[in-house]
Amino acid sequence: MEKQEALIINPYTYITLVGGNYLLYNTINGEYIRGNNLNISKILKRLLFTNSQWMYHVPTEDKDTDLSNFILEIKEKNIGDI
């Protein structure tokens, strides 16, 4: 059985989505991530508009290079973790 990963966004992170564009802003240290990846935007939309508690269980089909790079960036900027 494959171990399932969960993407967790810290509660002090401000998130905004416009179309396929997104912005994540760490309200504590001022770091931010801006992008326009449709797959990542869909994941963030699920985080915002479901009762997910800022957590997204990453299915195997969602894993790609862009998501891996996004996860590394949120960890570096203390916006979230996996």
C-alpha positions as a Markdown table, in Angstrom:
| # | Residue | x | y | z |
|---|---|---|---|---|
| 1 | Met | 0.0 | 0.0 | 0.0 |
| 2 | Glu | 1.4 | 3.4 | -1.0 |
| 3 | Lys | 1.9 | 6.0 | 1.6 |
| 4 | Gln | -0.4 | 9.0 | 1.0 |
| 5 | Glu | 1.1 | 12.5 | 1.3 |
| 6 | Ala | -0.8 | 15.5 | 2.6 |
| 7 | Leu | -0.1 | 19.1 | 1.6 |
| 8 | Ile | -0.6 | 21.4 | 4.5 |
| 9 | Ile | -0.8 | 25.2 | 4.3 |
| 10 | Asn | -0.2 | 27.2 | 7.4 |
| 11 | Pro | -3.2 | 29.0 | 8.8 |
| 12 | Tyr | -1.4 | 32.4 | 8.8 |
| 13 | Thr | -1.1 | 32.2 | 5.0 |
| 14 | Tyr | -3.3 | 34.4 | 2.8 |
| 15 | Ile | -4.4 | 32.8 | -0.4 |
| 16 | Thr | -6.1 | 34.4 | -3.4 |
| 17 | Leu | -7.1 | 32.8 | -6.7 |
| 18 | Val | -8.0 | 34.6 | -10.0 |
| 19 | Gly | -8.6 | 32.2 | -12.9 |
| 20 | Gly | -5.5 | 30.0 | -13.1 |
| 21 | Asn | -3.4 | 32.5 | -11.2 |
| 22 | Tyr | -2.6 | 32.2 | -7.5 |
| 23 | Leu | -0.9 | 34.1 | -4.7 |
| 24 | Leu | 0.1 | 32.7 | -1.3 |
| 25 | Tyr | 1.3 | 35.3 | 1.2 |
| 26 | Asn | 2.9 | 34.5 | 4.6 |
| 27 | Thr | 1.5 | 37.2 | 6.9 |
| 28 | Ile | 4.3 | 36.6 | 9.4 |
| 29 | Asn | 7.5 | 36.9 | 7.4 |
| 30 | Gly | 6.2 | 38.6 | 4.2 |
| 31 | Glu | 7.3 | 35.8 | 1.9 |
| 32 | Tyr | 5.0 | 35.1 | -1.0 |
| 33 | Ile | 4.5 | 32.7 | -4.0 |
| 34 | Arg | 2.9 | 33.8 | -7.2 |
| 35 | Gly | 2.1 | 31.6 | -10.1 |
| 36 | Asn | -0.2 | 30.5 | -12.9 |
| 37 | Asn | -0.2 | 26.7 | -12.9 |
| 38 | Leu | -3.8 | 25.4 | -13.5 |
| 39 | Asn | -3.1 | 22.1 | -11.5 |
| 40 | Ile | -1.8 | 24.0 | -8.5 |
| 41 | Ser | -4.7 | 26.4 | -8.7 |
| 42 | Lys | -7.2 | 23.5 | -8.6 |
| 43 | Ile | -5.5 | 22.1 | -5.5 |
| 44 | Leu | -5.6 | 25.5 | -3.8 |
| 45 | Lys | -9.2 | 25.9 | -4.8 |
| 46 | Arg | -10.0 | 22.6 | -3.0 |
| 47 | Leu | -8.2 | 23.9 | 0.0 |
| 48 | Leu | -10.2 | 27.1 | 0.1 |
| 49 | Phe | -13.7 | 25.9 | -0.8 |
| 50 | Thr | -13.9 | 22.6 | 1.1 |
| 51 | Asn | -13.9 | 21.7 | 4.8 |
| 52 | Ser | -10.3 | 20.6 | 4.4 |
| 53 | Gln | -8.7 | 22.4 | 7.4 |
| 54 | Trp | -6.0 | 23.7 | 5.0 |
| 55 | Met | -4.9 | 20.1 | 4.2 |
| 56 | Tyr | -5.0 | 18.4 | 0.8 |
| 57 | His | -4.3 | 14.7 | 0.4 |
| 58 | Val | -2.2 | 14.5 | -2.8 |
| 59 | Pro | -3.4 | 11.7 | -5.0 |
| 60 | Thr | -0.8 | 10.0 | -7.3 |
| 61 | Glu | -2.3 | 11.5 | -10.4 |
| 62 | Asp | -1.7 | 15.0 | -9.1 |
| 63 | Lys | 2.0 | 14.5 | -8.5 |
| 64 | Asp | 4.2 | 16.1 | -11.1 |
| 65 | Thr | 7.3 | 18.2 | -11.4 |
| 66 | Asp | 5.4 | 21.5 | -11.0 |
| 67 | Leu | 3.7 | 20.3 | -7.8 |
| 68 | Ser | 7.1 | 19.1 | -6.4 |
| 69 | Asn | 8.7 | 22.5 | -7.1 |
| 70 | Phe | 5.7 | 24.2 | -5.5 |
| 71 | Ile | 6.0 | 22.1 | -2.4 |
| 72 | Leu | 9.7 | 22.9 | -2.1 |
| 73 | Glu | 9.0 | 26.6 | -2.4 |
| 74 | Ile | 6.2 | 26.6 | 0.3 |
| 75 | Lys | 8.6 | 24.7 | 2.6 |
| 76 | Glu | 11.4 | 27.2 | 2.0 |
| 77 | Lys | 9.2 | 30.2 | 2.6 |
| 78 | Asn | 7.5 | 28.7 | 5.7 |
| 79 | Ile | 4.0 | 28.8 | 4.0 |
| 80 | Gly | 3.3 | 25.1 | 4.4 |
| 81 | Asp | 4.7 | 21.5 | 4.5 |
| 82 | Ile | 4.0 | 18.0 | 3.3 |
